[in-house]
Amino acid sequence: MQKERSKKYATSDANGKFSIATPEINGYTLDVSTMGFAKQTVKLDSVKLPVTIIIEAAATMLKEVAVKADRIRE
């Protein structure tokens, strides 16, 4: 959760639920991200609480990996 230059962080439970304590929500944006899913940004000025966010799967291209092994001589 972010407002101007201040940031707050939270992690979710096994069901994806989390909470962040803040005195107000006006002016804040909520950035939701996790590996394998597209990042979602929600402006909290015009939402009703609690907020439900559905994230979509996103394909991520990984860099090529080369595995090399030398033969062990006995």
Summary of the structure (lengths in Angstrom):
residues: 74
radius of gyration: 19.8
end to end distance: 58.4
largest distance: 70.6
contacts: 99
relative contact order: 0.19
helix: 4%
strand: 19%
